[in-house]
């Protein structure tokens, strides 16, 4: 890769003069500046992020921290963040917490080296102290989907309780009772809120809530399968299940089929998230849609606005969920597997 020294040698100027031109300084005569720019183009010189940060104090780079790369709902979030970050002429670096403390140490090193100017963290449970340390140092941060970890920063999430309420109301309206629930982890705000909404729907219909019809999952397909198998073993009369995310709904549907039953003829299924392939399943999955890309763009905007010197608005930024009716609940679908556009 070409260096500033290479450019200076080819243009027959000092490295200081090259640096002035690269940083837009006006104190270089026009002919010399043009010659340097021509050499830069010929050599294909690209300044490193760390070098830009040392000179300008900013690397024009935003970090996105996600739990894992193998989560189906992550892709719309990444796309939403990338859309806005790139439109604002910044770069995006993607990080996971797959290696635990080693992963966090690597991100911290990049922040310390001023390679990352701001950070968007998705479902950052357990990282409260680590994130607060960055906030205290002035790093712009926005959180997606964990509402109360760091109250001083923008926090973006969807109306989880309303989503659970809409799922429950839909199954009640279809007469698919008794209905069970496979929850997310109940130590997470989203897991509790979606179950609370489902319970509220039953209460509205004057139907008793039976705790034995609830199984706690961990957002994975396997936990949906395990939860549904356990429910069918103790409650063979079940007519429906609300799974608190689409991956667990997929596991539940597989367990229903494995038991010799049919979806939706015997048991209706409603999921949550509306991940990209929910509409392509057979039967297509009825679900609660989260506007994940819009949520991601809002988080990116909060960080980028802060970097541009605009005051950020700490506190919650809520996005509305909506019911998407397809085939897995047994109702007439309002969207088609073949024609639906996300």
PAFIVEX-379926 format. One record per residue: residue number from 1; residue in one letter; x, y, z of N, C-alpha, C in turn. Coordinates in steps of 0.001 Angstrom, whole numbers, plus 500000, padded with zeros to 6 digits. Layout:
PT  pos  code     n_u     n_v     n_w    ca_u    ca_v    ca_w     c_u     c_v     c_w
PT  NUM     A       X       Y       Z       X       Y       Z       X       Y       Z
...
REM end
This chain:
PT  pos  code     n_u     n_v     n_w    ca_u    ca_v    ca_w     c_u     c_v     c_w
PT    1     X  500839  498806  500000  500000  500000  500000  500873  501242  500000
PT    2     X  500452  502244  499241  501190  503499  499165  501141  504214  500508
PT    3     X  502208  504954  500804  502296  505723  502041  502470  507197  501705
PT    4     X  502403  508043  502736  502640  509468  502534  504063  509709  502035
PT    5     X  505007  508902  502517  506388  509024  502047  506488  508756  500555
PT    6     X  505760  507740  500067  505754  507440  498630  505223  508622  497833
PT    7     X  504119  509206  498339  503520  510343  497632  504488  511516  497595
PT    8     X  505132  511784  498744  506072  512906  498808  507225  512708  497835
PT    9     X  507726  511475  497736  508850  511196  496845  508445  511379  495377
PT   10     X  507254  510855  495016  506814  510971  493622  506466  512406  493244
PT   11     X  505958  513181  494198  505559  514563  493906  506688  515564  494147
PT   12     X  507822  515042  494697  508985  515879  494978  508649  517014  495953
PT   13     X  507933  516641  497010  507588  517597  498068  507851  516925  499415
PT   14     X  507692  517669  500492  507872  517104  501828  506616  516349  502266
PT   15     X  506801  515463  503252  505648  514749  503805  504673  515716  504482
PT   16     X  505198  516785  505046  504331  517785  505675  503403  518420  504652
PT   17     X  503939  518705  503471  503105  519295  502419  502022  518321  501964
PT   18     X  502386  517047  501828  501387  516027  501474  500281  515981  502523
PT   19     X  500648  515982  503797  499658  515918  504874  498719  517105  504822
PT   20     X  499270  518294  504528  498425  519482  504439  497382  519343  503338
PT   21     X  497782  518820  502207  496833  518649  501098  495789  517600  501449
PT   22     X  496232  516468  502008  495288  515402  502339  494258  515849  503371
PT   23     X  494636  516820  504211  493730  517285  505252  493019  518580  504886
PT   24     X  493127  518966  503594  492361  520107  503108  492865  521454  503563
PT   25     X  494108  521530  503963  494658  522813  504410  494798  523757  503208
PT   26     X  494509  525046  503383  494543  525980  502246  495920  526584  501979
PT   27     X  496939  526240  502793  498224  526918  502706  499224  526206  501796
PT   28     X  498739  525583  500724  499584  524964  499707  499150  525526  498360
PT   29     X  500115  525959  497541  499725  526578  496274  498992  525581  495388
PT   30     X  498155  526124  494520  497226  525303  493748  497942  524279  492876
PT   31     X  499006  524655  492209  499704  523735  491305  500308  522564  492079
PT   32     X  500907  522862  493236  501501  521796  494046  500417  520854  494567
PT   33     X  499315  521442  495047  498218  520620  495572  497657  519713  494487
PT   34     X  497528  520238  493272  496996  519433  492178  497959  518303  491822
PT   35     X  499261  518591  491827  500250  517543  491527  500182  516426  492585
PT   36     X  500037  516807  493838  499957  515813  494912  498698  514967  494761
PT   37     X  497575  515602  494437  496323  514840  494267  496441  513862  493104
PT   38     X  497150  514271  492047  497331  513378  490907  498167  512159  491304
PT   39     X  499213  512369  492102  500039  511254  492572  499229  510344  493483
PT   40     X  498419  510940  494343  497555  510155  495239  496672  509222  494418
PT   41     X  496076  509753  493340  495198  508937  492496  495986  507848  491779
PT   42     X  497185  508201  491272  497986  507219  490532  498451  506075  491428
PT   43     X  498790  506389  492670  499293  505361  493593  498171  504638  494338
PT   44     X  496943  505144  494218  495828  504500  494903  495924  504615  496414
PT   45     X  496412  505743  496897  496599  505922  498344  495254  506053  499049
PT   46     X  495092  505307  500147  493900  505399  500988  494361  505614  502423
PT   47     X  494016  506746  503046  494447  506977  504429  493755  506016  505374
PT   48     X  494493  505500  506333  493908  504564  507300  492983  505290  508255
PT   49     X  492047  504519  508820  491114  505107  509777  491856  505659  510982
PT   50     X  492866  504931  511447  493588  505395  512630  494354  506675  512341
PT   51     X  494909  506779  511112  495622  508001  510767  494673  509188  510697
PT   52     X  493515  508995  510091  492528  510074  510049  492122  510486  511451
PT   53     X  491935  509499  512327  491504  509800  513691  492561  510626  514419
PT   54     X  493844  510308  514219  494902  511048  514894  494935  512493  514426
PT   55     X  494676  512722  513150  494739  514067  512602  493469  514850  512903
PT   56     X  492310  514220  512657  491034  514923  512736  490277  514692  514036
PT   57     X  490730  513711  514837  489994  513386  516049  488798  512493  515794
PT   58     X  488518  512141  514542  487388  511293  514186  487800  510325  513089
PT   59     X  487346  509092  513202  487619  508100  512169  486454  507957  511198
PT   60     X  485329  508648  511499  484096  508533  510709  483684  507060  510596
PT   61     X  483715  506374  511723  483380  504951  511775  482481  504689  512978
PT   62     X  481410  503935  512750  480463  503563  513801  480504  502049  513987
PT   63     X  480534  501605  515226  480519  500175  515517  479098  499684  515782
PT   64     X  478821  498469  515336  477539  497814  515616  477829  496515  516352
PT   65     X  477338  496410  517578  477568  495237  518411  476297  494402  518470
PT   66     X  476372  493145  517998  475221  492251  517991  475568  490990  518787
PT   67     X  474552  490288  519293  474853  489099  520089  475557  488003  519295
PT   68     X  475114  487785  518060  475641  486681  517260  475281  486905  515804
PT   69     X  476006  486250  514913  475716  486354  513484  474682  485340  513019
PT   70     X  474325  484365  513879  473429  483295  513443  471984  483519  513857
PT   71     X  471608  484755  514178  470235  485085  514557  469516  485670  513345
PT   72     X  468371  485097  513000  467699  485471  511757  467234  486919  511750
PT   73     X  466926  487488  512918  466417  488857  512951  467534  489894  512905
PT   74     X  468789  489457  512925  469899  490409  512920  470059  491084  511562
PT   75     X  469811  490364  510473  470062  490908  509137  469308  492211  508877
PT   76     X  467993  492304  509164  467331  493600  508940  467924  494726  509769
PT   77     X  468402  494417  510964  469036  495447  511785  470340  495927  511159
PT   78     X  471159  494985  510712  472430  495350  510080  472168  496188  508832
PT   79     X  471204  495773  508028  470889  496514  506804  470417  497927  507120
PT   80     X  469561  498063  508147  469049  499376  508507  470140  500310  508985
PT   81     X  471045  499806  509835  472157  500622  510303  473071  500992  509145
PT   82     X  473416  500006  508308  474333  500257  507196  473771  501292  506228
PT   83     X  472464  501235  505976  471844  502197  505051  472141  503626  505476
PT   84     X  471900  503925  506738  472044  505302  507191  473503  505685  507412
PT   85     X  474284  504775  507972  475694  505081  508216  476408  505405  506903
PT   86     X  476163  504597  505884  476809  504837  504593  476275  506104  503927
PT   87     X  474983  506370  504083  474412  507584  503505  475012  508832  504137
PT   88     X  475432  508729  505392  476064  509864  506079  477585  509853  505895
PT   89     X  478066  509036  504972  479489  508974  504613  480368  508557  505787
PT   90     X  479888  507589  506551  480673  506933  507583  480839  505467  507201
PT   91     X  481769  504799  507851  481913  503362  507668  481327  502640  508881
PT   92     X  481062  501354  508702  480449  500545  509757  481328  499337  510033
PT   93     X  481595  499088  511306  482289  497867  511694  481333  497008  512507
PT   94     X  481336  495710  512229  480407  494779  512862  481142  493939  513895
PT   95     X  480560  493841  515082  481177  493105  516181  480141  492191  516833
PT   96     X  480613  491071  517370  479748  490191  518156  480368  490019  519546
PT   97     X  479583  489405  520425  480116  489080  521756  480354  487574  521866
PT   98     X  480614  486940  520712  480754  485483  520678  481901  484987  521553
PT   99     X  482967  485781  521713  484125  485354  522505  484139  485990  523890
PT  100     X  483000  486521  524301  482878  487063  525646  483799  488239  525899
PT  101     X  484569  488163  526981  485433  489262  527379  486482  489580  526315
PT  102     X  486907  488578  525590  487881  488824  524518  487292  489739  523452
PT  103     X  486014  489507  523112  485339  490356  522126  485208  491780  522640
PT  104     X  484820  491923  523905  484641  493254  524478  485967  493999  524557
PT  105     X  487040  493277  524876  488357  493907  524947  488786  494421  523575
PT  106     X  488449  493681  522524  488821  494106  521170  488087  495391  520791
PT  107     X  486805  495485  521148  486045  496705  520856  486600  497870  521668
PT  108     X  486890  497625  522945  487454  498679  523790  488751  499212  523207
PT  109     X  489573  498324  522675  490838  498749  522084  490598  499655  520882
PT  110     X  489591  499345  520089  489291  500176  518924  488764  501544  519338
PT  111     X  487961  501571  520403  487489  502861  520911  488663  503672  521447
PT  112     X  489528  503029  522193  490688  503721  522762  491608  504268  521671
PT  113     X  491702  503543  520566  492542  503983  519449  491824  504974  518540
PT  114     X  490621  505325  518914  489790  506266  518147  489505  505766  516734
PT  115     X  489398  504456  516604  488994  503864  515328  487477  503832  515225
PT  116     X  486778  503770  516362  485320  503803  516415  484896  505092  517096
PT  117     X  484007  505854  516443  483538  507128  516994  482267  506978  517810
PT  118     X  481484  505946  517547  480217  505745  518238  479843  504282  518171
PT  119     X  478862  503868  518996  478526  502450  519093  477016  502256  519201
PT  120     X  476528  501301  518433  475137  500845  518536  475178  499419  519063
PT  121     X  474496  499159  520163  474516  497831  520780  473117  497231  520739
PT  122     X  473026  495988  520262  471744  495288  520124  471629  494241  521230
PT  123     X  470533  494284  521974  470268  493363  523089  471508  493228  523981
PT  124     X  471921  494326  524598  473200  494296  525331  473065  493879  526789
PT  125     X  472268  492854  527067  472107  492412  528459  473440  491959  529037
PT  126     X  473700  492370  530277  474928  491990  530952  476104  492906  530674
PT  127     X  475904  493928  529829  477012  494818  529459  476846  496212  530053
PT  128     X  475983  496342  531051  475661  497658  531580  476898  498436  532032
PT  129     X  477711  497831  532877  478889  498516  533414  479860  498886  532306
PT  130     X  480086  497963  531390  480984  498195  530260  480499  499372  529415
PT  131     X  479206  499433  529124  478655  500507  528304  478690  501844  529042
PT  132     X  478380  501821  530330  478398  503073  531092  479789  503694  531116
PT  133     X  480818  502856  531116  482177  503376  531067  482423  504189  529816
PT  134     X  481904  503741  528681  482049  504488  527434  481244  505781  527480
PT  135     X  480028  505705  528012  479187  506899  528091  479871  507977  528921
PT  136     X  480482  507590  530023  481170  508550  530889  482336  509220  530181
PT  137     X  482899  508532  529190  484009  509106  528420  483521  509919  527221
PT  138     X  482195  509984  527040  481638  510798  525976  481398  510091  524664
PT  139     X  481509  508759  524627  481263  508025  523381  479764  507977  523111
PT  140     X  479305  508457  521942  477878  508345  521615  477464  506885  521471
PT  141     X  476398  506501  522172  475909  505123  522177  474389  505136  522038
PT  142     X  473856  504170  521306  472417  503928  521268  472185  502438  521468
PT  143     X  471129  502083  522168  470816  500689  522465  469532  500283  521763
PT  144     X  469529  499058  521237  468325  498494  520626  467883  497293  521448
PT  145     X  466657  497375  521999  466011  496242  522647  466684  495783  523932
PT  146     X  466723  496654  524850  466880  496393  526282  466777  497756  526935
PT  147     X  465594  498020  527453  465156  499381  527665  465820  500136  528805
PT  148     X  466189  499476  529858  466554  500194  531073  468009  500016  531495
PT  149     X  468866  499574  530589  470247  499303  530987  471027  500576  531273
PT  150     X  470979  501515  530342  471754  502753  530475  470791  503915  530207
PT  151     X  470135  504429  531236  469059  505407  531030  469500  506698  530362
PT  152     X  470784  507008  530364  471243  508299  529842  471452  508314  528337
PT  153     X  471190  507211  527635  471426  507162  526193  470117  506849  525469
PT  154     X  470052  507101  524150  468854  506731  523391  468648  505221  523421
PT  155     X  467400  504810  523654  467076  503385  523730  465887  503128  522809
PT  156     X  466087  502237  521871  465098  501980  520825  464529  500592  521026
PT  157     X  463202  500486  521093  462597  499163  521142  461171  499227  520637
PT  158     X  460558  498067  520473  459204  497974  519945  458212  497798  521097
PT  159     X  456938  497950  520777  455876  497834  521771  455601  496358  522048
PT  160     X  456494  495741  522826  456438  494292  523050  455140  493841  523708
PT  161     X  454671  494577  524712  453455  494140  525382  452251  494218  524443
PT  162     X  452210  495257  523624  451124  495372  522642  451200  494224  521639
PT  163     X  452410  493838  521246  452553  492710  520329  452002  491431  520917
PT  164     X  452338  491127  522187  451782  489947  522840  450276  490034  522978
PT  165     X  449783  491242  523261  448328  491452  523367  447639  491161  522040
PT  166     X  448194  491659  520945  447587  491431  519627  447605  489944  519258
PT  167     X  448687  489256  519603  448748  487816  519323  447667  487077  520103
PT  168     X  447543  487396  521376  446524  486742  522194  445119  487061  521738
PT  169     X  444848  488314  521441  443510  488702  520965  443150  487961  519681
PT  170     X  444130  487799  518806  443870  487128  517534  443467  485669  517767
PT  171     X  444182  484984  518638  443838  483583  518913  442505  483465  519634
PT  172     X  442206  484403  520524  440897  484407  521198  439794  484599  520176
PT  173     X  439982  485554  519247  438963  485830  518238  438719  484638  517330
PT  174     X  439757  483846  517105  439616  482659  516260  438986  481488  517012
PT  175     X  438806  481633  518324  438271  480549  519134  439247  479419  519357
PT  176     X  440556  479731  519255  441582  478695  519388  442033  478582  520846
PT  177     X  441136  478094  521672  441433  477921  523085  441293  476444  523453
PT  178     X  442122  475928  524368  443135  476641  525120  444382  476935  524275
PT  179     X  445026  478069  524601  446238  478495  523907  447386  478555  524897
PT  180     X  448544  478073  524471  449743  478081  525306  450687  479191  524852
PT  181     X  451726  479405  525634  452749  480391  525283  454131  479805  525527
PT  182     X  455026  480021  524562  456449  479721  524744  457144  481068  524785
PT  183     X  457667  481413  525944  458202  482750  526156  459683  482823  525817
PT  184     X  460168  484056  525720  461601  484261  525734  462087  484184  527168
PT  185     X  463380  484370  527407  463889  484349  528779  463140  485365  529639
PT  186     X  462631  484942  530761  461820  485821  531592  462653  486768  532446
PT  187     X  463977  486687  532322  464813  487703  532946  465113  488837  531969
PT  188     X  464502  488790  530769  464635  489872  529795  463337  490655  529763
PT  189     X  463450  491954  529504  462266  492806  529475  461328  492386  528354
PT  190     X  461897  492086  527173  461058  491664  526054  460333  490364  526343
PT  191     X  461024  489410  526951  460389  488136  527270  459201  488310  528198
PT  192     X  459366  489131  529222  458272  489364  530175  457139  490150  529537
PT  193     X  457475  491191  528763  456448  492068  528206  455551  491320  527219
PT  194     X  456106  490466  526402  455295  489737  525425  454356  488763  526116
PT  195     X  454828  488125  527184  453950  487248  527954  452871  488054  528667
PT  196     X  453236  489207  529211  452238  490045  529895  451128  490458  528940
PT  197     X  451491  490803  527709  450468  491165  526730  449550  490003  526417
PT  198     X  450117  488810  526273  449313  487609  526003  448352  487341  527165
PT  199     X  448833  487446  528383  447983  487246  529558  446855  488275  529602
PT  200     X  447174  489505  529219  446151  490564  529212  445033  490248  528229
PT  201     X  445388  489667  527079  444363  489307  526091  443398  488266  526663
PT  202     X  443946  487298  527394  443078  486294  528017  442194  486928  529075
PT  203     X  442753  487848  529852  441961  488509  530896  440828  489325  530284
PT  204     X  441093  489992  529175  440045  490766  528498  438871  489875  528097
PT  205     X  439180  488637  527731  438144  487689  527293  437584  486872  528458
PT  206     X  437954  487279  529694  437492  486579  530909  437891  485114  530911
PT  207     X  439082  484850  530378  439606  483487  530371  440707  483375  531417
PT  208     X  440691  482363  532238  441715  482227  533274  443078  481944  532651
PT  209     X  444102  482456  533308  445465  482204  532864  445992  480984  533604
PT  210     X  446425  479986  532850  446921  478735  533426  448443  478704  533298
PT  211     X  449191  478874  534397  450656  478875  534317  451238  477593  533734
PT  212     X  450486  476488  533808  451011  475231  533260  451024  475242  531734
PT  213     X  450400  476248  531135  450395  476379  529680  451507  477322  529188
PT  214     X  452471  477576  530038  453593  478455  529679  454900  477681  529818
PT  215     X  455746  477770  528798  457088  477216  528850  458071  478315  528485
PT  216     X  459142  478400  529247  460158  479423  528996  461182  478909  528001
PT  217     X  461435  479681  526955  462441  479340  525958  463622  480285  526027
PT  218     X  464511  480162  525055  465703  481027  525034  465916  481654  523659
PT  219     X  464823  481829  522915  464811  482453  521592  465305  481525  520482
PT  220     X  465635  480262  520765  466181  479370  519731  465117  478401  519219
PT  221     X  465364  477853  518026  464458  476839  517463  464364  475644  518401
PT  222     X  465503  475223  518953  465512  474052  519830  464631  474254  521051
PT  223     X  464672  475449  521630  463846  475679  522816  462368  475729  522461
PT  224     X  462039  476159  521237  460648  476109  520796  460163  474676  520639
PT  225     X  461040  473831  520102  460695  472409  519938  460525  471750  521307
PT  226     X  461468  471991  522202  461386  471398  523541  460132  471863  524276
PT  227     X  459867  473163  524212  458701  473694  524914  457404  473134  524385
PT  228     X  457304  473013  523063  456066  472495  522470  455883  471017  522784
PT  229     X  456942  470256  522755  456843  468830  523106  456360  468659  524543
PT  230     X  456900  469476  525445  456477  469388  526844  455019  469786  526999
PT  231     X  454590  470810  526289  453195  471247  526378  452236  470181  525842
PT  232     X  452602  469571  524726  451731  468545  524149  451650  467305  525043
PT  233     X  452718  467024  525764  452722  465855  526651  451760  466032  527819
PT  234     X  451621  467264  528287  450762  467512  529454  449407  468094  529084
PT  235     X  449301  468666  527884  448041  469305  527460  447739  468920  526009
PT  236     X  447357  467671  525775  447082  467245  524392  445884  467954  523772
PT  237     X  445096  468649  524599  443908  469337  524093  444225  470713  523505
PT  238     X  445477  471104  523495  445860  472439  523021  445340  472715  521611
PT  239     X  444922  473979  521414  444441  474383  520088  445306  475466  519457
PT  240     X  446216  476059  520273  447041  477140  519728  448252  477357  520614
PT  241     X  449278  478019  520028  450451  478413  520801  450966  479743  520268
PT  242     X  451309  480627  521191  451986  481878  520859  453436  481731  521268
PT  243     X  454343  481796  520292  455777  481734  520559  456334  483152  520484
PT  244     X  457141  483525  521460  457566  484917  521599  458643  485341  520612
PT  245     X  459091  484459  519733  459820  484891  518545  459637  483836  517456
PT  246     X  459984  484204  516230  459711  483320  515097  460548  482046  515135
PT  247     X  461769  482128  515635  462597  480922  515690  461958  479876  516607
PT  248     X  461454  480294  517753  460784  479341  518640  459483  478857  518011
PT  249     X  458812  479720  517249  457594  479287  516550  457920  478193  515533
PT  250     X  459051  478330  514842  459467  477297  513889  459711  475974  514615
PT  251     X  460387  476027  515758  460602  474816  516547  459303  474214  517023
PT  252     X  458367  475078  517432  457068  474580  517884  456306  473897  516754
PT  253     X  456355  474477  515564  455667  473872  514422  456254  472502  514102
PT  254     X  457559  472380  514198  458183  471083  513931  457742  470055  514973
PT  255     X  457669  470464  516234  457235  469537  517287  455790  469111  517082
PT  256     X  454955  470034  516617  453546  469701  516357  453455  468648  515261
PT  257     X  454194  468849  514173  454191  467883  513072  454772  466546  513529
PT  258     X  455848  466588  514312  456457  465356  514813  455486  464550  515673
PT  259     X  454548  465236  516305  453586  464544  517171  452407  463963  516397
PT  260     X  452392  464165  515077  451308  463653  514252  450161  464625  514065
PT  261     X  450319  465851  514555  449286  466863  514391  449622  467771  513215
PT  262     X  448656  468640  512873  448833  469513  511716  448704  470972  512136
PT  263     X  449452  471820  511433  449375  473272  511587  448774  473830  510297
PT  264     X  447662  474582  510371  446953  475038  511567  445729  474195  511923
PT  265     X  445473  473111  511185  444212  472379  511371  443996  471968  512825
PT  266     X  445035  471414  513433  444911  470970  514821  445369  472040  515808
PT  267     X  446472  472679  515507  447022  473687  516423  447475  474904  515607
PT  268     X  446959  476072  516001  447364  477328  515373  448659  477825  516007
PT  269     X  449483  478503  515213  450768  479010  515702  450914  480480  515308
PT  270     X  451319  481286  516292  451636  482694  516046  453030  482956  516596
PT  271     X  453865  483596  515791  455217  483922  516209  455386  485403  516498
PT  272     X  456620  485844  516481  456920  487247  516804  458251  487623  516160
PT  273     X  458300  488722  515465  459473  489345  514826  459229  489595  513347
PT  274     X  458635  488623  512648  458522  488644  511190  459900  488665  510549
PT  275     X  460661  487611  510822  461985  487469  510225  461836  487251  508718
PT  276     X  462898  487449  507940  462763  487444  506485  462103  486206  505885
PT  277     X  462330  484993  506443  461744  483817  505798  460458  483347  506459
PT  278     X  459856  484151  507353  458588  483761  507971  457495  483583  506916
PT  279     X  457503  484449  505906  456488  484372  504863  456709  483209  503910
PT  280     X  457910  482626  503907  458229  481564  502959  458019  480163  503535
PT  281     X  457692  480089  504805  457483  478784  505417  456195  478143  504901
PT  282     X  456070  476841  505092  454852  476123  504721  454329  475386  505960
PT  283     X  453217  475832  506535  452449  477026  506160  453177  478305  506557
PT  284     X  452878  479385  505827  453504  480673  506134  453113  481108  507542
PT  285     X  454042  481721  508232  453890  481982  509664  453172  483297  509946
PT  286     X  452064  483193  510671  451429  484374  511250  452330  484878  512373
PT  287     X  452521  486181  512434  453514  486693  513384  453229  488140  513737
PT  288     X  453942  488619  514738  453918  490029  515105  455157  490682  514498
PT  289     X  454940  491665  513670  456061  492295  512961  456664  493417  513801
PT  290     X  457979  493346  513970  458738  494462  514520  459375  495216  513352
PT  291     X  459294  496539  513334  459937  497305  512250  461442  497392  512493
PT  292     X  462129  496258  512344  463529  496165  512753  464431  497144  511999
PT  293     X  464223  497276  510689  465080  498184  509920  464869  499628  510352
PT  294     X  463620  500010  510629  463339  501371  511091  463970  501614  512461
PT  295     X  463904  500621  513334  464521  500741  514655  466038  500920  514524
PT  296     X  466632  500168  513597  468079  500260  513386  468468  501631  512860
PT  297     X  467686  502158  511916  467995  503489  511377  467876  504564  512460
PT  298     X  466891  504414  513355  466739  505387  514438  467947  505360  515367
PT  299     X  468448  504168  515668  469635  504060  516519  470845  504682  515831
PT  300     X  471006  504393  514547  472130  504963  513807  472029  506481  513748
PT  301     X  470813  506998  513537  470626  508446  513470  470994  509106  514793
PT  302     X  470644  508465  515919  470960  509037  517228  472465  509184  517403
PT  303     X  473224  508152  517010  474683  508200  517154  475292  509206  516186
PT  304     X  474860  509178  514934  475430  510082  513930  475093  511541  514238
PT  305     X  473885  511800  514715  473523  513165  515085  474402  513668  516231
PT  306     X  474654  512782  517202  475525  513170  518314  476930  513492  517814
PT  307     X  477426  512700  516858  478759  512962  516301  478808  514282  515535
PT  308     X  477642  514678  515000  477570  515940  514262  477338  517132  515182
PT  309     X  477303  516876  516496  477153  517961  517448  475743  518285  517844
PT  310     X  474780  517476  517364  473394  517714  517731  473094  517039  519072
PT  311     X  472273  517655  519899  471948  517031  521185  471141  515758  520974
PT  312     X  471517  514709  521684  470741  513475  521573  469662  513454  522631
PT  313     X  468666  512623  522404  467525  512527  523300  467596  511199  524038
PT  314     X  468079  511209  525273  468102  509957  526037  466689  509497  526328
PT  315     X  466568  508232  526628  465247  507708  526934  464701  506859  525818
PT  316     X  463483  506377  526013  462924  505403  525075  462411  506026  523786
PT  317     X  462607  505299  522692  462025  505642  521400  461264  504391  520952
PT  318     X  459941  504457  521011  459111  503272  520779  458681  503167  519320
PT  319     X  458670  501930  518809  458185  501636  517461  457047  500627  517569
PT  320     X  455984  500869  516839  454786  500042  516954  454946  498713  516226
PT  321     X  454457  497664  516867  454375  496347  516240  453047  496222  515494
PT  322     X  452935  495191  514672  451673  494957  513953  451500  493466  513705
PT  323     X  450260  493018  513679  449932  491621  513419  449944  491353  511919
PT  324     X  450663  490328  511498  450679  489903  510093  450032  488520  510038
PT  325     X  448850  488443  509435  448098  487193  509390  448473  486412  508139
PT  326     X  448986  485193  508354  449285  484295  507238  448555  482982  507473
PT  327     X  449151  481863  507151  448415  480601  507127  448495  479791  508417
PT  328     X  449516  480023  509238  449757  479125  510365  448737  479247  511495
PT  329     X  447899  480295  511455  446896  480453  512507  445526  479943  512088
PT  330     X  445366  479615  510793  444088  479100  510323  443120  480157  509858
PT  331     X  443479  481439  509955  442618  482515  509471  442958  482824  508015
PT  332     X  442084  483563  507371  442359  483980  506001  443549  484920  506003
PT  333     X  444579  484590  505228  445802  485377  505222  445555  486751  504617
PT  334     X  446174  487774  505213  446111  489123  504661  447311  489434  503788
PT  335     X  448301  488527  503755  449468  488677  502887  449745  487345  502218
PT  336     X  450312  487405  501030  450597  486198  500259  452068  485838  500339
PT  337     X  452366  484551  500443  453753  484102  500458  454466  484489  499172
PT  338     X  453758  484475  498062  454398  484698  496766  454530  486172  496413
PT  339     X  453609  487008  496941  453602  488404  496522  454072  489364  497580
PT  340     X  454263  488893  498797  454621  489803  499887  455961  490471  499625
PT  341     X  456012  491767  499935  457262  492522  499842  457553  493117  501204
PT  342     X  458775  492973  501643  459171  493536  502938  459707  494939  502747
REM end
